[in-house]
């Protein structure tokens, strides 16, 4: 079973439907979608979510917005999967991403950290563009979080790491990737574009990263916490390039 964690907060309804439908379209069908709705008073979202009757879809209404790290943690604690993956509420998945991940897991039961390539899109009928062809796992992760989206980790790893605190909000995925790398017995990079990152005005991918200095600072904290935990005599510093570290 794969649990897909997706925090929601005042998600535009077309984006919400696109994300859910991309999960429903998965060719690998043994999954649960755990959505943490931190905007339960949004009636439009409630009505949209109520239209999905698939028992694999679980929505947790939480009355308080705990930030992206806190909301994600609620989903992790509710997840029952052997593997836990993470998706953003305004993005979409390739129909084959879970199939590709689990085919590798079937061949390599010791695989604990998974990621894939991704691209950008703006509208549903647009072809993807600006693909990110990621490297196989290497320690350049210390300078830039190339894992980014569609991170999936095994229960083996989750049981061995401390979940990210609020100070990691904005870089909670980076923090988890670094922690998972400390314990992962095997890392799997699927070199296919299997995740689609939406470009829009409210997105980090829409050029607003410079207005989110907290995310850059959180990435720096995640790296330094990792170095401290590993006993590595190094200190990370942010650079002039957003989310790239020295």
C-alpha positions as a Markdown table, in Angstrom:
| # | Residue | x | y | z |
|---|---|---|---|---|
| 1 | Unk | 0.0 | 0.0 | 0.0 |
| 2 | Unk | 1.2 | 3.5 | -1.0 |
| 3 | Unk | -0.1 | 6.4 | 1.0 |
| 4 | Unk | 0.0 | 9.7 | -0.9 |
| 5 | Unk | 0.0 | 12.7 | 1.5 |
| 6 | Unk | -1.4 | 16.0 | 0.2 |
| 7 | Unk | -2.0 | 19.0 | 2.5 |
| 8 | Unk | -4.8 | 21.3 | 1.3 |
| 9 | Unk | -5.3 | 25.0 | 2.1 |
| 10 | Unk | -7.8 | 27.1 | 0.2 |
| 11 | Unk | -6.9 | 25.1 | -2.9 |
| 12 | Unk | -8.4 | 26.5 | -6.2 |
| 13 | Unk | -11.1 | 24.0 | -7.1 |
| 14 | Unk | -9.8 | 23.2 | -10.7 |
| 15 | Unk | -6.3 | 22.5 | -9.2 |
| 16 | Unk | -7.8 | 20.3 | -6.5 |
| 17 | Unk | -9.9 | 18.2 | -9.0 |
| 18 | Unk | -6.9 | 17.8 | -11.3 |
| 19 | Unk | -4.7 | 16.6 | -8.5 |
| 20 | Unk | -7.3 | 14.1 | -7.2 |
| 21 | Unk | -8.1 | 12.8 | -10.7 |
| 22 | Unk | -4.4 | 12.2 | -11.4 |
| 23 | Unk | -4.3 | 10.0 | -8.4 |
| 24 | Unk | -7.5 | 8.2 | -9.4 |
| 25 | Unk | -5.8 | 7.6 | -12.8 |
| 26 | Unk | -2.9 | 5.6 | -11.4 |
| 27 | Unk | -2.2 | 2.3 | -13.1 |
| 28 | Unk | -1.0 | 1.0 | -9.8 |
| 29 | Unk | -4.2 | 0.8 | -7.7 |
| 30 | Unk | -3.1 | -0.1 | -4.2 |
| 31 | Unk | -3.0 | 3.4 | -2.8 |
| 32 | Unk | -4.6 | 5.7 | -0.3 |
| 33 | Unk | -4.8 | 9.5 | -0.8 |
| 34 | Unk | -4.6 | 11.2 | 2.6 |
| 35 | Unk | -5.6 | 14.9 | 2.2 |
| 36 | Unk | -5.2 | 17.2 | 5.2 |
| 37 | Unk | -7.7 | 20.0 | 4.8 |
| 38 | Unk | -6.6 | 23.0 | 6.9 |
| 39 | Unk | -9.3 | 25.2 | 5.4 |
| 40 | Unk | -12.5 | 23.3 | 6.5 |
| 41 | Unk | -14.6 | 26.4 | 6.3 |
| 42 | Unk | -14.1 | 26.6 | 2.6 |
| 43 | Unk | -17.5 | 25.5 | 1.4 |
| 44 | Unk | -16.4 | 25.1 | -2.2 |
| 45 | Unk | -13.7 | 22.7 | -1.3 |
| 46 | Unk | -16.0 | 20.7 | 1.0 |
| 47 | Unk | -18.5 | 20.4 | -1.8 |
| 48 | Unk | -15.8 | 19.3 | -4.3 |
| 49 | Unk | -14.3 | 16.8 | -1.9 |
| 50 | Unk | -17.7 | 15.3 | -1.2 |
| 51 | Unk | -18.1 | 14.3 | -4.8 |
| 52 | Unk | -15.4 | 11.6 | -4.5 |
| 53 | Unk | -16.8 | 8.4 | -3.2 |
| 54 | Unk | -13.7 | 6.2 | -3.7 |
| 55 | Unk | -12.9 | 4.6 | -0.3 |
| 56 | Unk | -9.2 | 5.0 | -0.9 |
| 57 | Unk | -9.6 | 8.8 | -0.6 |
| 58 | Unk | -9.4 | 10.0 | 3.0 |
| 59 | Unk | -9.9 | 13.6 | 4.0 |
| 60 | Unk | -8.8 | 14.9 | 7.4 |
| 61 | Unk | -10.5 | 18.3 | 8.3 |
| 62 | Unk | -8.2 | 20.1 | 10.7 |
| 63 | Unk | -9.5 | 23.3 | 12.2 |
| 64 | Unk | -6.1 | 25.0 | 12.4 |
| 65 | Unk | -3.6 | 25.7 | 9.8 |
| 66 | Unk | -0.3 | 24.3 | 11.2 |
| 67 | Unk | 1.8 | 25.3 | 8.2 |
| 68 | Unk | 3.0 | 23.0 | 5.5 |
| 69 | Unk | 5.2 | 20.9 | 7.8 |
| 70 | Unk | 2.6 | 20.5 | 10.6 |
| 71 | Unk | -0.2 | 19.7 | 8.1 |
| 72 | Unk | 2.1 | 17.2 | 6.4 |
| 73 | Unk | 2.8 | 15.5 | 9.7 |
| 74 | Unk | -0.9 | 15.1 | 10.4 |
| 75 | Unk | -1.1 | 13.2 | 7.1 |
| 76 | Unk | 2.0 | 11.1 | 7.9 |
| 77 | Unk | 0.5 | 10.0 | 11.2 |
| 78 | Unk | -2.8 | 9.0 | 9.6 |
| 79 | Unk | -1.1 | 7.1 | 6.8 |
| 80 | Unk | -1.2 | 3.3 | 6.9 |
| 81 | Unk | 0.9 | 2.6 | 3.8 |
| 82 | Unk | 4.1 | 0.5 | 3.5 |
| 83 | Unk | 5.4 | 3.5 | 1.6 |
| 84 | Unk | 4.5 | 7.2 | 1.9 |
| 85 | Unk | 4.7 | 9.6 | -1.0 |
| 86 | Unk | 4.1 | 13.4 | -1.1 |
| 87 | Unk | 2.2 | 15.5 | -3.6 |
| 88 | Unk | 1.3 | 19.2 | -3.7 |
| 89 | Unk | -2.3 | 20.2 | -3.9 |
| 90 | Unk | -1.9 | 22.2 | -7.2 |
| 91 | Unk | 0.2 | 19.6 | -9.1 |
| 92 | Unk | -0.5 | 16.4 | -11.0 |
| 93 | Unk | 1.0 | 12.9 | -11.2 |
| 94 | Unk | 1.7 | 10.9 | -14.3 |
| 95 | Unk | -0.6 | 7.8 | -14.4 |
| 96 | Unk | 2.5 | 5.6 | -14.2 |
| 97 | Unk | 4.5 | 7.0 | -11.3 |
| 98 | Unk | 3.3 | 4.6 | -8.7 |
| 99 | Unk | 3.6 | 1.7 | -11.1 |
| 100 | Unk | 7.2 | 2.6 | -11.8 |
| 101 | Unk | 8.1 | 3.1 | -8.2 |
| 102 | Unk | 6.5 | -0.2 | -7.0 |
| 103 | Unk | 8.1 | -2.2 | -9.9 |
| 104 | Unk | 11.5 | -1.1 | -8.6 |
| 105 | Unk | 10.4 | -1.9 | -5.0 |
| 106 | Unk | 9.3 | -5.4 | -6.0 |
| 107 | Unk | 12.8 | -6.0 | -7.4 |
| 108 | Unk | 14.6 | -4.3 | -4.6 |
| 109 | Unk | 12.8 | -4.7 | -1.3 |
| 110 | Unk | 15.5 | -2.7 | 0.5 |
| 111 | Unk | 14.7 | 0.5 | -1.5 |
| 112 | Unk | 13.7 | 3.2 | 0.9 |
| 113 | Unk | 13.9 | 6.5 | -0.9 |
| 114 | Unk | 12.3 | 7.1 | -4.3 |
| 115 | Unk | 12.1 | 10.1 | -6.7 |
| 116 | Unk | 11.6 | 10.8 | -10.4 |
| 117 | Unk | 12.1 | 13.5 | -13.0 |
| 118 | Unk | 9.5 | 16.3 | -13.4 |
| 119 | Unk | 8.4 | 19.1 | -15.6 |
| 120 | Unk | 6.3 | 22.3 | -15.6 |
| 121 | Unk | 2.8 | 23.0 | -16.9 |
| 122 | Unk | 0.4 | 25.8 | -16.8 |
| 123 | Unk | -3.0 | 24.7 | -18.2 |
| 124 | Unk | -4.4 | 21.2 | -18.3 |
| 125 | Unk | -4.3 | 21.1 | -22.1 |
| 126 | Unk | -0.7 | 22.3 | -22.3 |
| 127 | Unk | 2.2 | 20.0 | -23.0 |
| 128 | Unk | 4.8 | 19.9 | -20.2 |
| 129 | Unk | 7.9 | 22.0 | -20.6 |
| 130 | Unk | 11.2 | 22.8 | -18.8 |
| 131 | Unk | 11.8 | 19.2 | -17.7 |
| 132 | Unk | 14.1 | 18.6 | -14.8 |
| 133 | Unk | 16.2 | 15.6 | -15.5 |
| 134 | Unk | 17.6 | 14.8 | -12.1 |
| 135 | Unk | 20.8 | 13.0 | -11.3 |
| 136 | Unk | 21.0 | 9.6 | -9.6 |
| 137 | Unk | 21.5 | 10.1 | -5.9 |
| 138 | Unk | 24.7 | 11.9 | -4.9 |
| 139 | Unk | 25.9 | 14.3 | -2.3 |
| 140 | Unk | 25.2 | 17.3 | -4.5 |
| 141 | Unk | 21.9 | 17.1 | -2.5 |
| 142 | Unk | 23.9 | 19.2 | 0.0 |
| 143 | Unk | 23.9 | 22.2 | -2.4 |
| 144 | Unk | 20.4 | 21.9 | -3.9 |
| 145 | Unk | 17.3 | 19.8 | -3.3 |
| 146 | Unk | 17.1 | 18.1 | -6.6 |
| 147 | Unk | 14.8 | 15.4 | -5.2 |
| 148 | Unk | 12.0 | 18.0 | -4.7 |
| 149 | Unk | 8.7 | 16.4 | -5.9 |
| 150 | Unk | 7.2 | 13.0 | -5.7 |
| 151 | Unk | 9.5 | 11.9 | -2.9 |
| 152 | Unk | 8.5 | 8.5 | -1.6 |
| 153 | Unk | 9.9 | 6.8 | 1.5 |
| 154 | Unk | 9.4 | 3.4 | 3.0 |
| 155 | Unk | 7.9 | 2.7 | 6.4 |
| 156 | Unk | 11.3 | 1.4 | 7.4 |
| 157 | Unk | 12.7 | 4.9 | 7.0 |
| 158 | Unk | 9.7 | 6.8 | 8.5 |
| 159 | Unk | 10.0 | 4.7 | 11.7 |
| 160 | Unk | 13.6 | 5.9 | 12.1 |
| 161 | Unk | 13.3 | 9.6 | 11.5 |
| 162 | Unk | 11.9 | 12.5 | 13.5 |
| 163 | Unk | 9.2 | 14.4 | 11.6 |
| 164 | Unk | 10.0 | 18.0 | 10.6 |
| 165 | Unk | 9.1 | 20.8 | 13.0 |
| 166 | Unk | 7.5 | 24.1 | 12.1 |
| 167 | Unk | 11.0 | 25.6 | 11.7 |
| 168 | Unk | 11.4 | 23.5 | 8.6 |
| 169 | Unk | 8.2 | 24.7 | 6.9 |
| 170 | Unk | 8.9 | 25.5 | 3.3 |
| 171 | Unk | 11.8 | 23.0 | 3.2 |
| 172 | Unk | 10.1 | 20.0 | 4.9 |
| 173 | Unk | 10.7 | 17.9 | 1.8 |
| 174 | Unk | 14.4 | 18.8 | 1.9 |
| 175 | Unk | 14.6 | 17.9 | 5.6 |
| 176 | Unk | 12.9 | 14.6 | 5.0 |
| 177 | Unk | 15.1 | 13.7 | 2.0 |
| 178 | Unk | 18.2 | 14.4 | 4.1 |
| 179 | Unk | 16.9 | 12.4 | 7.0 |
| 180 | Unk | 15.8 | 9.5 | 4.8 |
| 181 | Unk | 19.2 | 9.5 | 3.1 |
| 182 | Unk | 20.8 | 8.8 | 6.5 |
| 183 | Unk | 18.9 | 5.6 | 6.9 |
| 184 | Unk | 18.0 | 4.5 | 3.3 |
| 185 | Unk | 19.5 | 1.1 | 2.4 |
| 186 | Unk | 18.9 | 1.9 | -1.3 |
| 187 | Unk | 17.9 | 5.0 | -3.2 |
| 188 | Unk | 15.8 | 4.7 | -6.4 |
| 189 | Unk | 15.8 | 7.5 | -9.1 |
| 190 | Unk | 13.3 | 6.7 | -11.8 |
| 191 | Unk | 14.7 | 8.7 | -14.9 |
| 192 | Unk | 11.3 | 9.5 | -16.3 |
| 193 | Unk | 9.2 | 12.6 | -16.2 |
| 194 | Unk | 6.4 | 11.4 | -13.8 |
| 195 | Unk | 5.5 | 14.5 | -11.9 |
| 196 | Unk | 4.0 | 17.7 | -13.2 |
| 197 | Unk | 4.6 | 21.0 | -11.3 |
| 198 | Unk | 2.0 | 23.6 | -12.0 |
| 199 | Unk | 3.2 | 27.2 | -12.8 |
| 200 | Unk | 0.8 | 29.9 | -11.5 |
| 201 | Unk | 1.0 | 33.2 | -9.7 |
| 202 | Unk | 0.7 | 31.7 | -6.2 |
| 203 | Unk | 3.2 | 29.0 | -6.7 |
| 204 | Unk | 6.9 | 28.9 | -5.8 |
| 205 | Unk | 7.2 | 27.7 | -9.4 |
| 206 | Unk | 5.6 | 31.0 | -10.5 |
| 207 | Unk | 8.6 | 33.0 | -9.6 |
| 208 | Unk | 7.7 | 34.0 | -6.1 |
| 209 | Unk | 10.5 | 32.1 | -4.3 |
| 210 | Unk | 12.2 | 35.5 | -3.6 |
| 211 | Unk | 9.1 | 36.4 | -1.6 |
| 212 | Unk | 9.4 | 33.3 | 0.5 |
| 213 | Unk | 12.7 | 33.8 | 2.4 |
| 214 | Unk | 11.5 | 31.5 | 5.1 |
| 215 | Unk | 11.7 | 28.6 | 2.8 |
| 216 | Unk | 15.3 | 29.4 | 1.9 |
| 217 | Unk | 16.2 | 29.8 | 5.6 |
| 218 | Unk | 14.5 | 26.5 | 6.4 |
| 219 | Unk | 16.6 | 24.8 | 3.8 |
| 220 | Unk | 19.7 | 26.1 | 5.4 |
| 221 | Unk | 18.5 | 24.9 | 8.8 |
| 222 | Unk | 17.7 | 21.5 | 7.4 |
| 223 | Unk | 21.2 | 21.1 | 6.0 |
| 224 | Unk | 22.9 | 22.3 | 9.2 |
| 225 | Unk | 20.7 | 20.0 | 11.3 |
| 226 | Unk | 21.8 | 17.1 | 9.0 |
| 227 | Unk | 25.4 | 18.0 | 9.4 |
| 228 | Unk | 25.1 | 18.2 | 13.1 |
| 229 | Unk | 23.3 | 14.9 | 13.3 |
| 230 | Unk | 25.9 | 13.2 | 11.1 |
| 231 | Unk | 28.9 | 14.8 | 13.0 |
| 232 | Unk | 30.0 | 16.4 | 9.7 |
| 233 | Unk | 32.2 | 19.5 | 10.3 |
| 234 | Unk | 30.4 | 21.7 | 7.8 |
| 235 | Unk | 28.1 | 24.7 | 7.8 |
| 236 | Unk | 25.6 | 25.5 | 5.0 |
| 237 | Unk | 25.0 | 29.1 | 3.8 |
| 238 | Unk | 22.4 | 30.4 | 1.4 |
| 239 | Unk | 23.7 | 31.9 | -1.8 |
| 240 | Unk | 22.3 | 34.6 | -4.1 |
| 241 | Unk | 20.5 | 31.9 | -6.1 |
| 242 | Unk | 17.3 | 30.9 | -4.3 |
| 243 | Unk | 17.5 | 27.5 | -2.6 |
| 244 | Unk | 21.1 | 26.9 | -3.7 |
| 245 | Unk | 23.5 | 26.5 | -0.8 |
| 246 | Unk | 27.3 | 26.7 | -0.3 |
